[in-house]
């Protein structure tokens, strides 16, 4: 299915703040994904280079995934909830997320991932509708075997294309500030992030 967002003009603020639309990148040669990583939105480095997850937070993520045997472009691809850099790197609005979700659904349909790794609360909540990263992790852990999970939570655009059996794994944002904060249980978010990636790898 062709990507339709090359010249998107739906969000005036994002059109003014972006240098370019940052399209997802998927495994080479049309391979399906073992993992589709989904972030919030491009930052300054991503906007400048036209590729997602290339800044400091992205490099932290890639190092972590590589340590678990996953290689970008071979085992996993990357996408964002919103494809344009928001002004001053603010969080995307609900309307902006709504405009971009159909493009994420197209990416999901092409990628056919075995697992989806959402990076940060915003990306996770855009898919589940649940506020709070810890709350998302707890709910998904409790209901991971429920065959109707996608029908219970996900937006219609995502629900229609969600591959049967694909699992969702939320993890903390890998920016230095977020990565080193404490989670509600007192552990560093970095520790929780490593744990979530390991849980994902264990089911692949």
Secondary structure, DSSP 8 states (H G I E B T S, - for coil): -----TT--S-HHHHHH-SS----B--GGG---SEEEEES---HHHHHHT-SS-SHHHHHHHHHHHHTT--BTTTEEEEESSSS--GGG----HHHHHHHHHHHHHHHHHH--SEEEEESHHHHHHHH---SHHHHHHHHHHTTT-TTHHHHHS-HHHHHH--TT-EEEEE---SHHHHTSB-TTSSBHHHHHHHHHHHHHHH-
